[in-house]
Amino acid sequence: MFDKILIANRGEIALRVIRACREMGIKSVAVHSTADADAMHVRMADESICIGPPSATQSYLSIPAIISACEITGAQAVHPGYGFLSENANFVQILEDHDLTFIGPSSDHIRVMGDKITAKDTMKDLGVPCVPGSPGGVPDLAAAKQIGEDFGYPVIIKATAGGGGKGMKVAESAEDMEKAFMTARAEGKSNFGNDEVYIEKYLTTPRHIEVQVFGDGKGNAVHLAERDCSLQRRHQKVFEEAPGPCISAEERAQIGKICADAVAGINYIGAGTVEFLYEKGEFFFIEMNTRLQVEHPVTESIFGVDLVREQIRVAAGLPMSFTQDDLVINGHSIEVRINAERLPNFAPCPGKITQYHAPGGLGVRMDSALYDGYSIPPYYDSLIAKLIVHGRDRPEAMARLQRALGELIVDGVDTTIPLFHALLEEEDLHTGDFNIHWLEDWLDRTYG
Ligand code: ADP
């Protein structure tokens, strides 16, 4: 087992990893930019090291700075959290070259899954059902229009290197195609340095269902059921739950096995998420994320396992601590993402926290790096907290969420907490009757 792990991240996810390290008796190293000198992850780690100025490109995304921090502190392994370098195959390759262990999959797996076209081809070959679409990249507008005709509108044009909802455009009809095609290409180029795009049939009323998988890198893999992340704004998740309220035990076992077999088939190591759109009882693969997800706590809650601990174990060459048969769902869990954003436009709202009080009690987990007097810097993601609740069933989890939100105090900046108070008044949230468009429609109706 490792003696010391460096966490190449900040905020709540850095705390999450530090906590797992501490329970495992492993020393943790926090890295930070000058803007984060007073951040909670720096205070909580065993050691900390400044890796650069506020700009993420010069600090949290700087590979030389992270490698130097490992050399200086003697860390043997790096946990990337999510975002930043977590899905950067080049970074993983450089760590491998420096005899440092990346706590996550191999650079090859990240590369294959990081390109949505090769990911889809690979998954298709492994028996995973995919959204109907172009057989690969679409070279030009004429080819795009032909595909629109063949599949029928609406279609979605996606940058193969895209992520975080960027580089995706819907064409409702042939007239929309030129603009959508050009915009998706331009976004791919400017955000990810790659203008290759492909086209998929645009599903009009799907839910977003994602299967958590875990492999040991030696051909063994399990699934940890699904999460429903259908409530999204601009393709970004807002409210996540496990298990999916509309997925039957039979469907779960079937799609779970397909995913576990697929990742076992490529000797995948560590945590991964196979994302699907689910419509009329059918699953359609859209992409695989080769990292721990923001919403992993809902899965941890229903299975009572620590996914970060498990990531560290398999990265150190140990076997997984559970088998598929050990993984039995207990109750229901929900996570809401609390962002420092001002409604109704969700404009980022950094600033000083004048008062912070976290909710507690049975079945409540608060993953956050906030504290009284903390100043949220303007340079990074606006996620400031994840409130996760667990109940014996969905109604109990919903009631607990409502109760916990009522206890939560974050003063000094605007947050998305009022959004969740308002959403919990909606009948559809309680019945689970929503798809990926529900939230956008509700926001339009509510805020205009
Ligand atoms: P990203 O990598 O940017 O997160 P994804 O491919 O995972 O992109 O898609 C994100 C979201 O976009 C999905 O959860 C869904 O809401 C929407 N989406 C993606 N593909 C389709 C599709 N073929 N039809 C309808 N919606 C889609």
Residues whose N, C-alpha, C, O or C-beta is under 5 A from the ligand:
A	BS01	ADP	V131 I156 G162 G163 G164 G165 K166 E200 K201 Y202 L203 H208 H235 I286 E287 I436
